[in-house]
Amino acid sequence: MRWFLLLMLCLPSLAHAGGQTVTSVDVSDVAVTIYRDPYRDAGMMRAGWPGGYALITETRTITLPKGESQLRFENVAEGLLPETAIITGLPSGVREKNRDARLISPAGLVDAFLKRRVLIRRTDPATGRVREQSAIIQSGPDGGVLIRTDEGIEALRCSGLPERMIYSEVPDTLSARPTLSILTRSDRALTATIQLTYMAQGFDWSANYVGNMAADGKKMGLFAWLTVANGGQQSFRDARLQVIAGKPNKRPNNPPPPPPASALNLQCWPIDSTSTHPRREWERLPMPRGADLSRFDAVGRNAPGSFETAKQRRKREREERAFGGGGGGSEESIVVTGSRMPRSARARLQALPSPVTVVSADYLMPAPPPAPPPPPPPGESVAVAQGAQAQAEALGDLKLYRVPMRVTVAAQSQKQVAMIVQPEARFDRVYRANVVGGRDTPQPMRYLLRSINSGEKGLGVPLPAGGLSLFETVAGRRLLAGRDDVADLAVGEAVELKLGQSPDVQWKLTRVKETQDRQEWRVDITNARSVPVTAQIVIPHDLAEKPPGLERGPEGWMLPVEVPDNGTASVSYTLKR
């Protein structure tokens, strides 16, 4: 009797401990601050799931009952880190936090209804008759699903009939979207405005530069897009967006538990043995009489006409000689094989502008479709709407770029906002070669654009890391001239854009003299351009003598050389042994 009275006294407290569930779905205001992938320098952002992270602050209005309640925040970011969540505005704070990763899915429903009753609906494909029966899920979802019916235990979808499970309800333990839940307590029923702040993975951002080189080759219109990426399945509408440039110290987070499987992998294996399926014997086809096996290689890449008789081969060779494709033509000849070509079409091939060799006169492969045209490059200048350009601010030793208007950071997508507009940035074109890769035959030099990130050079603004595409105008058309990655550059730093190799400016390295303690070398540079060029020879070795104008660079000593237009220049240096 005493045990019964004690149990009756505990029942109210147990019911009270369960509390009520309050679900918060709507977000009245949201701010998203995106940090770049700490393990990515200036390369492209990772596709699919970006490697950066974001600090998200949401403002929500909730109604709490009196007493203890479970508050569920839906529509949070998919990559939410629950250990970083901070909630302000609650009357009594937070007692417990949980990250609910069990989402509504075929596997999630099976797991939630384990040892519970479901309805199995089967359809006979021959008669169309539908039969329903009750079943209890015995095991699943990993490794198959076993169900118990009145007929016994069987594996789902192994009956040979189309079948599906019907559930009576969606369990409360499953969510349609990522959810953060907390336990809290209130002394009275109230409506409160709270702020939820948390960090989430799956975001990244980068600067994408577009450079339009002027006709003189010295000025460039520089424009930069601020590109943000959201790899999650949750969108943030009308968000206050800002990004952080630089690399704040960040240590790896604890690895999250593996997410539950979302799809059912159901496979049925027949109870059978190899004796039921006897080994099949294959009969080898006879070879044609007079077949020339010497023309067939071991891996099957035989030339057209292999496995042909001598008579067929002689006929084909006569047709090839008559057509003019005897195989000794120019190196630009095109070998065509494939679908059957009528004799009338064969004659029309002679009018083609490029030589065509028909290896088999009876066959012709249709030409592949032309490549799609490249996307049109941007114009000479990029017009930016007033108030639509991200503004730079100082954040300690980092830089914060704030987007002045509200934007939507859509799920699994990228967004671009104007970031930097410098219409008259001035660069010097320099040609560079490293003697480590030198040889005694001419080879092209690398060309690059150099400048200083200063106001005098038309820059003078912090340049975040990203990729740059340079366009130049040729015969009235704007064409892509090169691409390079840009590292984080502060004001006053040197800017170098490595854009490719120039066949017009070539160099070669010759050893002139060698003694016991010295080596003398000479670099010869030829310039086929109509303007003088500045070249730099990089020498990552100890010099016995330092020529005038020598500079120290990150790759070694840099020896400047001025090369006249359509001319040559030489420079010598001596190394210590």
C-alpha positions as a printed NumPy array, in Angstrom:
array([[   0.   ,    0.   ,    0.   ],
       [   2.813,    2.365,    0.819],
       [   4.415,    1.645,   -2.582],
       [   1.119,    2.448,   -4.284],
       [   0.792,    5.797,   -2.45 ],
       [   4.399,    6.679,   -3.304],
       [   3.749,    5.915,   -6.981],
       [   0.62 ,    8.096,   -6.98 ],
       [   2.609,   10.978,   -5.516],
       [   5.287,   10.645,   -8.22 ],
       [   2.883,   10.564,  -11.157],
       [   2.212,   14.355,  -11.21 ],
       [   5.923,   15.116,  -11.152],
       [   6.574,   12.608,  -13.951],
       [   3.864,   14.142,  -16.081],
       [   5.231,   17.585,  -15.335],
       [   8.754,   16.443,  -16.335],
       [   7.53 ,   15.533,  -19.79 ],
       [   6.543,   19.168,  -20.434],
       [   4.964,   20.584,  -23.567],
       [   6.476,   20.894,  -27.016],
       [   6.697,   24.325,  -28.642],
       [   7.816,   24.519,  -32.269],
       [   9.383,   27.671,  -33.699],
       [   9.333,   27.787,  -37.502],
       [   9.23 ,   31.424,  -38.6  ],
       [  12.272,   33.72 ,  -38.507],
       [  11.568,   37.454,  -38.369],
       [  15.176,   38.561,  -38.927],
       [  18.428,   36.79 ,  -39.819],
       [  22.066,   37.823,  -40.197],
       [  24.625,   35.585,  -41.937],
       [  28.387,   36.133,  -41.57 ],
       [  30.432,   33.799,  -43.768],
       [  34.041,   32.799,  -43.124],
       [  36.247,   31.395,  -45.858],
       [  37.441,   27.792,  -45.898],
       [  40.531,   27.901,  -43.623],
       [  42.228,   25.134,  -45.641],
       [  41.699,   26.782,  -49.043],
       [  44.058,   29.459,  -50.289],
       [  42.959,   31.233,  -53.439],
       [  41.647,   28.294,  -55.437],
       [  38.082,   27.48 ,  -56.345],
       [  35.464,   26.777,  -53.715],
       [  34.645,   23.145,  -53.067],
       [  31.618,   22.016,  -55.038],
       [  28.742,   20.284,  -53.286],
       [  29.633,   20.891,  -49.642],
       [  31.809,   24.037,  -49.183],
       [  34.562,   23.869,  -46.593],
       [  33.93 ,   27.199,  -44.852],
       [  31.514,   28.105,  -42.073],
       [  29.081,   30.826,  -41.071],
       [  27.891,   32.61 ,  -37.945],
       [  24.094,   32.867,  -38.12 ],
       [  21.909,   35.012,  -35.855],
       [  18.134,   34.52 ,  -36.038],
       [  15.403,   36.535,  -34.334],
       [  12.261,   34.558,  -33.496],
       [   9.054,   35.144,  -31.554],
       [   7.825,   32.241,  -29.415],
       [   4.98 ,   31.57 ,  -26.995],
       [   5.968,   29.556,  -23.922],
       [   3.524,   27.829,  -21.558],
       [   3.917,   27.863,  -17.815],
       [   6.318,   25.287,  -16.52 ],
       [   8.835,   23.177,  -18.353],
       [   8.689,   22.863,  -22.131],
       [  10.68 ,   21.556,  -25.041],
       [  11.384,   24.302,  -27.583],
       [  12.117,   23.09 ,  -31.114],
       [  13.802,   25.437,  -33.609],
       [  13.09 ,   24.335,  -37.158],
       [  14.589,   25.719,  -40.378],
       [  18.08 ,   25.99 ,  -38.92 ],
       [  21.146,   25.415,  -41.103],
       [  21.873,   21.835,  -42.048],
       [  25.489,   22.037,  -40.85 ],
       [  24.581,   23.481,  -37.429],
       [  27.15 ,   22.879,  -34.682],
       [  25.001,   22.42 ,  -31.552],
       [  27.868,   23.133,  -29.157],
       [  28.044,   26.705,  -30.518],
       [  24.333,   27.554,  -30.134],
       [  23.552,   30.524,  -27.858],
       [  19.967,   31.529,  -27.051],
       [  19.175,   34.865,  -25.418],
       [  15.814,   36.258,  -24.301],
       [  14.459,   33.187,  -22.499],
       [  13.086,   33.829,  -19.002],
       [  15.048,   31.036,  -17.312],
       [  17.793,   30.135,  -19.754],
       [  18.5  ,   26.73 ,  -21.28 ],
       [  18.692,   23.444,  -19.396],
       [  19.558,   21.143,  -22.308],
       [  20.352,   21.347,  -26.055],
       [  19.854,   18.655,  -28.713],
       [  20.593,   18.505,  -32.43 ],
       [  17.846,   16.411,  -34.046],
       [  19.229,   14.793,  -37.185],
       [  16.466,   12.214,  -37.678],
       [  14.649,   13.516,  -40.726],
       [  11.575,   12.131,  -42.443],
       [  12.804,    9.572,  -44.978],
       [  12.022,    5.968,  -45.978],
       [  14.728,    4.637,  -43.669],
       [  13.752,    7.059,  -40.894],
       [  10.118,    5.896,  -40.957],
       [  11.15 ,    2.239,  -40.777],
       [  13.434,    2.985,  -37.84 ],
       [  10.735,    4.994,  -36.035],
       [   8.123,    2.223,  -36.511],
       [  10.396,   -0.598,  -35.38 ],
       [   8.285,   -3.149,  -33.416],
       [   5.17 ,   -1.201,  -34.376],
       [   2.268,   -2.087,  -36.647],
       [   2.057,   -0.895,  -40.268],
       [  -0.119,   -1.728,  -43.263],
       [   1.297,   -3.656,  -46.232],
       [  -0.401,   -3.006,  -49.576],
       [   0.345,   -5.45 ,  -52.405],
       [  -0.845,   -5.356,  -56.008],
       [  -1.059,   -8.379,  -58.285],
       [   0.273,   -7.192,  -61.68 ],
       [  -1.673,   -9.879,  -63.543],
       [  -5.125,   -9.132,  -62.142],
       [  -4.638,   -5.668,  -60.659],
       [  -6.103,   -6.879,  -57.384],
       [  -4.982,   -4.94 ,  -54.315],
       [  -4.588,   -6.776,  -51.022],
       [  -3.842,   -5.166,  -47.671],
       [  -2.698,   -6.851,  -44.516],
       [  -1.362,   -5.79 ,  -41.147],
       [   2.287,   -6.364,  -40.289],
       [   4.807,   -5.568,  -37.573],
       [   8.302,   -4.377,  -38.484],
       [  10.722,   -6.762,  -36.819],
       [  14.074,   -5.355,  -37.983],
       [  15.5  ,   -2.63 ,  -40.205],
       [  16.354,   -0.41 ,  -41.884],
       [  20.006,   -1.468,  -42.187],
       [  20.534,   -4.743,  -43.983],
       [  16.941,   -5.192,  -45.13 ],
       [  13.508,   -5.023,  -43.505],
       [  11.826,   -8.045,  -41.918],
       [   8.089,   -7.946,  -41.209],
       [   5.793,  -10.326,  -39.302],
       [   2.37 ,  -11.043,  -40.782],
       [  -0.265,  -13.66 ,  -40.068],
       [   1.558,  -15.845,  -42.591],
       [   4.895,  -15.624,  -40.771],
       [   8.109,  -13.603,  -41.073],
       [   9.174,  -12.409,  -44.511],
       [  11.499,   -9.879,  -46.104],
       [   9.984,   -6.704,  -47.48 ],
       [   9.676,   -6.576,  -51.293],
       [  10.795,  -10.155,  -51.753],
       [   7.325,  -11.595,  -52.443],
       [   7.542,  -10.894,  -56.15 ],
       [   4.58 ,   -8.49 ,  -56.009],
       [   4.673,   -4.688,  -55.995],
       [   4.233,   -3.712,  -52.352],
       [   4.585,   -0.723,  -50.084],
       [   4.19 ,    0.117,  -46.416],
       [   1.576,    2.567,  -45.166],
       [   2.149,    4.336,  -41.852],
       [  -0.628,    5.609,  -39.633],
       [   1.178,    8.854,  -38.719],
       [   4.464,   10.712,  -38.804],
       [   6.252,   10.163,  -35.482],
       [   7.087,   13.194,  -33.38 ],
       [  10.706,   12.05 ,  -33.284],
       [  11.128,   12.728,  -37.016],
       [  11.515,   16.196,  -38.492],
       [  10.908,   17.404,  -42.002],
       [  13.97 ,   19.656,  -41.752],
       [  17.018,   20.102,  -39.458],
       [  15.956,   20.977,  -35.908],
       [  17.608,   22.264,  -32.737],
       [  15.677,   21.498,  -29.555],
       [  16.188,   22.792,  -26.013],
       [  14.592,   22.325,  -22.606],
       [  13.566,   25.501,  -20.779],
       [  11.249,   26.587,  -17.985],
       [   8.988,   29.586,  -17.445],
       [   7.173,   30.724,  -14.285],
       [   4.238,   31.943,  -16.365],
       [   2.866,   31.747,  -19.871],
       [   4.383,   34.465,  -22.051],
       [   5.346,   35.539,  -25.566],
       [   9.017,   36.426,  -25.973],
       [  11.333,   37.601,  -28.724],
       [  14.566,   35.634,  -28.592],
       [  17.806,   35.465,  -30.541],
       [  19.359,   32.196,  -31.665],
       [  23.044,   32.417,  -32.624],
       [  25.032,   29.449,  -33.877],
       [  27.824,   28.42 ,  -36.211],
       [  27.197,   26.141,  -39.171],
       [  29.375,   24.359,  -41.683],
       [  28.764,   24.138,  -45.417],
       [  29.352,   27.793,  -46.387],
       [  32.169,   29.58 ,  -48.2  ],
       [  32.936,   32.758,  -50.097],
       [  35.497,   34.057,  -52.567],
       [  36.325,   37.136,  -54.616],
       [  36.043,   36.738,  -58.393],
       [  37.986,   39.415,  -60.284],
       [  37.403,   40.522,  -63.869],
       [  40.145,   42.606,  -65.5  ],
       [  39.641,   44.495,  -68.777],
       [  43.005,   45.556,  -70.228],
       [  43.106,   48.897,  -72.025],
       [  44.47 ,   49.264,  -75.549],
       [  47.812,   50.624,  -74.288],
       [  48.389,   47.455,  -72.242],
       [  49.162,   49.434,  -69.074],
       [  45.765,   50.205,  -67.537],
       [  43.148,   47.757,  -66.414],
       [  39.544,   48.15 ,  -65.346],
       [  39.382,   45.9  ,  -62.284],
       [  36.055,   44.653,  -60.972],
       [  35.419,   42.039,  -58.279],
       [  32.347,   40.002,  -57.426],
       [  31.715,   38.828,  -53.88 ],
       [  30.634,   35.197,  -54.397],
       [  29.029,   33.342,  -51.478],
       [  28.077,   29.654,  -51.484],
       [  25.516,   27.822,  -49.361],
       [  25.827,   24.045,  -49.593],
       [  22.975,   23.236,  -47.205],
       [  19.294,   22.658,  -47.863],
       [  18.097,   25.67 ,  -45.868],
       [  17.613,   29.128,  -47.414],
       [  17.966,   32.412,  -45.54 ],
       [  15.58 ,   34.997,  -46.957],
       [  16.156,   38.743,  -46.673],
       [  19.347,   38.183,  -44.704],
       [  21.844,   40.795,  -43.584],
       [  24.926,   39.365,  -45.294],
       [  28.558,   40.006,  -44.478],
       [  31.807,   38.117,  -45.033],
       [  35.149,   38.024,  -43.224],
       [  38.419,   38.276,  -45.188],
       [  41.523,   36.736,  -43.68 ],
       [  42.17 ,   33.584,  -41.707],
       [  41.05 ,   33.687,  -38.081],
       [  42.433,   30.862,  -35.972],
       [  39.989,   27.962,  -36.03 ],
       [  40.486,   24.502,  -34.66 ],
       [  38.648,   21.503,  -36.111],
       [  35.302,   20.754,  -34.52 ],
       [  34.526,   17.4  ,  -33.005],
       [  33.35 ,   15.115,  -35.804],
       [  29.556,   14.845,  -35.718],
       [  27.957,   11.411,  -35.421],
       [  27.243,    9.81 ,  -38.795],
       [  23.787,   10.778,  -40.06 ],
       [  21.183,    8.032,  -40.206],
       [  20.576,    6.441,  -43.568],
       [  17.811,    8.115,  -45.56 ],
       [  17.199,    5.532,  -48.283],
       [  16.193,    1.904,  -48.009],
       [  18.517,   -0.534,  -49.733],
       [  16.375,   -3.621,  -50.223],
       [  17.82 ,   -6.555,  -52.17 ],
       [  16.443,  -10.048,  -52.523],
       [  18.797,  -12.942,  -53.216],
       [  17.399,  -16.206,  -54.639],
       [  17.927,  -19.35 ,  -52.595],
       [  19.774,  -21.151,  -55.349],
       [  23.021,  -22.898,  -56.25 ],
       [  25.36 ,  -22.979,  -59.204],
       [  24.135,  -26.447,  -60.132],
       [  20.794,  -24.916,  -61.099],
       [  22.523,  -22.786,  -63.718],
       [  24.926,  -25.001,  -65.712],
       [  27.993,  -23.483,  -67.277],
       [  27.262,  -22.137,  -70.729],
       [  29.529,  -23.223,  -73.543],
       [  30.414,  -20.637,  -76.178],
       [  31.232,  -21.724,  -79.73 ],
       [  34.078,  -19.902,  -81.477],
       [  33.077,  -18.426,  -84.828],
       [  35.143,  -19.561,  -87.836],
       [  37.652,  -17.11 ,  -89.317],
       [  37.135,  -15.872,  -92.908],
       [  39.249,  -17.637,  -95.478],
       [  42.396,  -15.692,  -96.294],
       [  42.034,  -13.354,  -93.293],
       [  45.155,  -11.275,  -92.581],
       [  45.749,  -11.726,  -88.835],
       [  49.005,   -9.768,  -88.88 ],
       [  47.045,   -6.504,  -89.123],
       [  45.194,   -7.134,  -85.863],
       [  46.928,   -6.085,  -82.629],
       [  46.663,   -7.812,  -79.271],
       [  44.235,   -5.376,  -77.644],
       [  41.771,   -5.201,  -80.515],
       [  42.582,   -1.718,  -81.79 ],
       [  42.8  ,   -2.992,  -85.352],
       [  42.885,   -0.661,  -88.318],
       [  39.813,   -0.543,  -90.556],
       [  39.994,   -3.423,  -92.987],
       [  41.433,   -5.999,  -90.552],
       [  39.966,   -9.486,  -90.846],
       [  39.557,   -8.919,  -94.571],
       [  40.557,  -11.258,  -97.331],
       [  43.46 ,  -10.477,  -99.64 ],
       [  41.028,   -9.766, -102.472],
       [  39.071,   -7.314, -100.312],
       [  42.281,   -5.613,  -99.209],
       [  43.535,   -5.147, -102.807],
       [  40.162,   -3.652, -103.819],
       [  40.227,   -1.242, -100.878],
       [  43.792,   -0.12 , -101.647],
       [  42.906,    0.55 , -105.3  ],
       [  39.982,    2.733, -104.191],
       [  42.201,    4.605, -101.734],
       [  44.8  ,    5.359, -104.421],
       [  42.083,    6.462, -106.844],
       [  40.625,    8.746, -104.212],
       [  44.033,   10.256, -103.348],
       [  44.357,    8.982,  -99.788],
       [  47.327,    6.718, -100.109],
       [  48.424,    7.382,  -96.554],
       [  51.426,    9.491,  -97.463],
       [  49.679,   12.862,  -97.342],
       [  50.337,   15.826,  -95.12 ],
       [  50.328,   15.66 ,  -91.35 ],
       [  47.052,   17.596,  -91.271],
       [  45.074,   14.842,  -93.021],
       [  41.969,   13.604,  -91.236],
       [  41.322,    9.878,  -90.869],
       [  37.621,    9.137,  -91.073],
       [  35.908,    5.851,  -90.272],
       [  32.417,    4.937,  -89.132],
       [  28.988,    4.712,  -90.767],
       [  28.426,    3.592,  -94.361],
       [  28.917,    6.296,  -96.983],
       [  27.233,    6.161, -100.405],
       [  29.409,    6.437, -103.512],
       [  27.856,    9.789, -104.476],
       [  28.827,   11.313, -101.144],
       [  32.375,   10.052, -101.628],
       [  32.902,   12.317, -104.613],
       [  31.694,   15.375, -102.703],
       [  34.462,   14.933, -100.139],
       [  37.007,   16.132, -102.705],
       [  35.615,   19.662, -102.353],
       [  36.431,   19.813,  -98.636],
       [  38.945,   22.561,  -97.697],
       [  41.04 ,   20.218,  -95.556],
       [  42.524,   16.921,  -96.814],
       [  40.479,   13.88 ,  -95.835],
       [  41.814,   10.341,  -95.966],
       [  39.126,    7.68 ,  -96.183],
       [  40.672,    4.566,  -94.702],
       [  37.72 ,    2.431,  -95.704],
       [  36.012,    3.696,  -98.839],
       [  32.693,    2.226,  -97.78 ],
       [  32.557,    3.856,  -94.355],
       [  32.514,    7.429,  -93.111],
       [  32.076,    8.68 ,  -89.56 ],
       [  29.911,   11.811,  -89.347],
       [  31.728,   14.869,  -88.029],
       [  31.11 ,   15.704,  -84.362],
       [  28.92 ,   18.712,  -83.61 ],
       [  30.794,   22.004,  -83.228],
       [  31.763,   23.102,  -79.743],
       [  29.404,   25.598,  -78.119],
       [  30.554,   29.214,  -78.333],
       [  32.256,   30.617,  -75.224],
       [  30.196,   32.865,  -72.976],
       [  30.461,   36.542,  -73.862],
       [  33.02 ,   38.371,  -71.715],
       [  31.998,   41.322,  -69.595],
       [  31.93 ,   44.795,  -71.05 ],
       [  34.597,   47.46 ,  -70.871],
       [  33.191,   48.694,  -67.572],
       [  30.742,   47.208,  -65.102],
       [  27.888,   49.417,  -63.961],
       [  27.008,   48.992,  -60.281],
       [  23.682,   50.172,  -58.923],
       [  23.961,   52.834,  -56.259],
       [  24.136,   51.299,  -52.789],
       [  24.669,   47.774,  -54.152],
       [  28.413,   47.449,  -53.508],
       [  29.785,   45.669,  -50.447],
       [  31.564,   48.038,  -48.059],
       [  34.845,   47.178,  -46.328],
       [  35.292,   47.686,  -42.575],
       [  38.078,   46.849,  -40.14 ],
       [  37.596,   43.91 ,  -37.772],
       [  40.796,   43.812,  -35.766],
       [  43.44 ,   42.524,  -38.159],
       [  40.742,   41.106,  -40.435],
       [  38.456,   42.802,  -42.943],
       [  34.675,   42.71 ,  -42.871],
       [  32.687,   43.26 ,  -46.062],
       [  29.089,   44.247,  -45.393],
       [  26.451,   43.977,  -48.125],
       [  24.347,   47.167,  -47.798],
       [  21.019,   45.642,  -48.859],
       [  19.244,   42.516,  -47.708],
       [  19.749,   39.454,  -49.9  ],
       [  18.552,   35.851,  -49.954],
       [  21.217,   33.21 ,  -49.396],
       [  19.443,   30.391,  -51.207],
       [  19.936,   26.709,  -50.454],
       [  22.53 ,   24.796,  -52.485],
       [  23.381,   27.804,  -54.619],
       [  25.753,   30.728,  -55.051],
       [  25.124,   34.466,  -55.012],
       [  27.254,   37.32 ,  -56.332],
       [  27.296,   40.93 ,  -55.14 ],
       [  29.493,   43.778,  -56.408],
       [  32.562,   44.148,  -54.208],
       [  35.425,   46.187,  -55.744],
       [  35.405,   48.667,  -58.638],
       [  38.793,   50.143,  -59.656],
       [  38.434,   51.477,  -63.233],
       [  42.054,   52.617,  -63.788],
       [  44.444,   50.181,  -62.16 ],
       [  47.938,   50.452,  -63.651],
       [  50.163,   47.42 ,  -64.196],
       [  53.575,   46.803,  -65.769],
       [  54.001,   43.837,  -68.117],
       [  57.083,   41.788,  -67.204],
       [  58.543,   38.627,  -68.742],
       [  60.275,   36.213,  -66.392],
       [  62.369,   33.052,  -66.636],
       [  64.102,   30.909,  -64.015],
       [  67.552,   29.624,  -64.937],
       [  66.788,   26.321,  -63.194],
       [  64.641,   25.359,  -66.179],
       [  66.996,   26.809,  -68.776],
       [  68.315,   25.035,  -71.876],
       [  70.39 ,   25.909,  -74.918],
       [  67.37 ,   26.021,  -77.238],
       [  64.825,   28.877,  -77.295],
       [  61.742,   28.567,  -75.121],
       [  58.941,   31.031,  -74.278],
       [  59.122,   33.222,  -71.196],
       [  56.387,   33.568,  -68.617],
       [  54.607,   36.89 ,  -68.712],
       [  52.983,   38.57 ,  -65.759],
       [  51.506,   41.873,  -64.67 ],
       [  53.096,   43.698,  -61.725],
       [  51.845,   46.581,  -59.636],
       [  51.684,   47.951,  -56.103],
       [  48.419,   47.972,  -54.195],
       [  48.428,   51.74 ,  -53.719],
       [  46.33 ,   54.719,  -54.693],
       [  49.061,   55.966,  -57.035],
       [  48.64 ,   52.776,  -59.056],
       [  44.85 ,   53.058,  -59.156],
       [  44.291,   50.446,  -56.443],
       [  44.796,   51.247,  -52.75 ],
       [  42.11 ,   48.897,  -51.382],
       [  42.44 ,   45.513,  -49.644],
       [  42.19 ,   42.704,  -52.203],
       [  40.676,   39.478,  -50.812],
       [  41.79 ,   36.121,  -52.169],
       [  40.103,   34.813,  -55.285],
       [  40.497,   34.135,  -58.985],
       [  41.092,   36.707,  -61.743],
       [  40.163,   36.507,  -65.425],
       [  41.914,   38.982,  -67.733],
       [  40.321,   40.086,  -71.022],
       [  41.99 ,   41.983,  -73.865],
       [  40.52 ,   43.484,  -77.032],
       [  41.773,   42.047,  -80.334],
       [  40.293,   43.216,  -83.66 ],
       [  37.302,   44.668,  -81.881],
       [  36.57 ,   41.488,  -79.903],
       [  37.204,   41.024,  -76.205],
       [  38.976,   37.709,  -75.583],
       [  40.217,   35.868,  -72.514],
       [  43.964,   36.515,  -72.166],
       [  44.752,   34.6  ,  -68.983],
       [  43.704,   33.518,  -65.507],
       [  45.433,   33.541,  -62.146],
       [  44.708,   33.282,  -58.442],
       [  45.038,   36.311,  -56.171],
       [  46.105,   35.901,  -52.542],
       [  44.963,   38.202,  -49.739],
       [  46.76 ,   41.486,  -50.428],
       [  46.877,   44.413,  -48.032],
       [  47.381,   48.019,  -49.095],
       [  51.032,   48.595,  -50.022],
       [  51.812,   45.   ,  -51.001],
       [  53.132,   43.97 ,  -54.405],
       [  50.612,   42.524,  -56.857],
       [  51.709,   39.895,  -59.376],
       [  49.423,   38.181,  -61.875],
       [  50.982,   35.186,  -63.638],
       [  49.006,   34.85 ,  -66.856],
       [  50.856,   32.372,  -69.074],
       [  53.724,   32.071,  -71.552],
       [  54.566,   34.327,  -74.469],
       [  55.772,   32.768,  -77.742],
       [  56.86 ,   36.26 ,  -78.873],
       [  59.477,   36.615,  -76.124],
       [  61.855,   33.664,  -75.908],
       [  65.105,   32.93 ,  -74.142],
       [  67.903,   30.391,  -74.028],
       [  70.689,   29.649,  -71.557],
       [  74.29 ,   28.98 ,  -72.604],
       [  77.261,   28.007,  -70.446],
       [  80.173,   30.168,  -71.576],
       [  83.023,   29.097,  -69.323],
       [  83.651,   26.85 ,  -66.349],
       [  86.59 ,   26.836,  -63.96 ],
       [  87.326,   25.066,  -60.739],
       [  85.486,   27.624,  -58.607],
       [  83.234,   29.493,  -61.083],
       [  80.723,   29.079,  -63.863],
       [  79.935,   31.774,  -66.416],
       [  76.511,   31.751,  -68.103],
       [  74.825,   33.876,  -70.737],
       [  71.101,   34.414,  -71.293],
       [  69.952,   35.44 ,  -74.78 ],
       [  66.456,   36.929,  -75.137],
       [  64.603,   37.605,  -78.394],
       [  61.599,   39.916,  -78.649],
       [  59.248,   39.565,  -81.632],
       [  56.828,   42.18 ,  -80.343],
       [  56.531,   45.674,  -81.784],
       [  57.176,   47.284,  -78.38 ],
       [  60.145,   47.051,  -75.991],
       [  59.719,   44.624,  -73.102],
       [  61.169,   44.241,  -69.615],
       [  62.471,   40.789,  -68.742],
       [  63.619,   39.325,  -65.434],
       [  66.009,   36.415,  -65.084],
       [  65.578,   34.562,  -61.782],
       [  68.815,   33.09 ,  -60.386],
       [  68.283,   30.989,  -57.222],
       [  72.051,   30.435,  -56.728],
       [  75.012,   32.169,  -55.109],
       [  76.466,   34.816,  -57.412],
       [  80.174,   35.459,  -57.57 ],
       [  79.475,   39.023,  -58.689],
       [  76.315,   41.08 ,  -58.377],
       [  75.469,   42.957,  -61.579],
       [  73.857,   46.409,  -61.322],
       [  70.089,   46.479,  -60.882],
       [  70.002,   43.108,  -59.134],
       [  66.972,   42.586,  -56.864],
       [  66.09 ,   39.966,  -54.291],
       [  62.755,   38.233,  -54.855],
       [  60.874,   35.303,  -53.345],
       [  62.327,   32.9  ,  -55.964],
       [  65.912,   34.172,  -55.785],
       [  68.007,   36.928,  -57.347],
       [  66.209,   38.767,  -60.163],
       [  68.33 ,   40.254,  -62.939],
       [  66.461,   42.872,  -65.054],
       [  66.954,   43.008,  -68.826],
       [  65.524,   45.553,  -71.278],
       [  64.837,   44.042,  -74.708],
       [  64.139,   46.378,  -77.679],
       [  61.203,   45.87 ,  -79.997],
       [  61.871,   43.214,  -82.651],
       [  65.338,   42.841,  -81.202],
       [  67.551,   40.793,  -78.927],
       [  69.413,   41.294,  -75.665],
       [  71.941,   39.293,  -73.685],
       [  72.997,   39.267,  -70.058],
       [  75.771,   37.319,  -68.337],
       [  76.259,   36.215,  -64.754],
       [  78.82 ,   34.212,  -62.793],
       [  78.049,   31.552,  -60.193],
       [  80.147,   30.264,  -57.335],
       [  80.928,   26.56 ,  -57.373]])
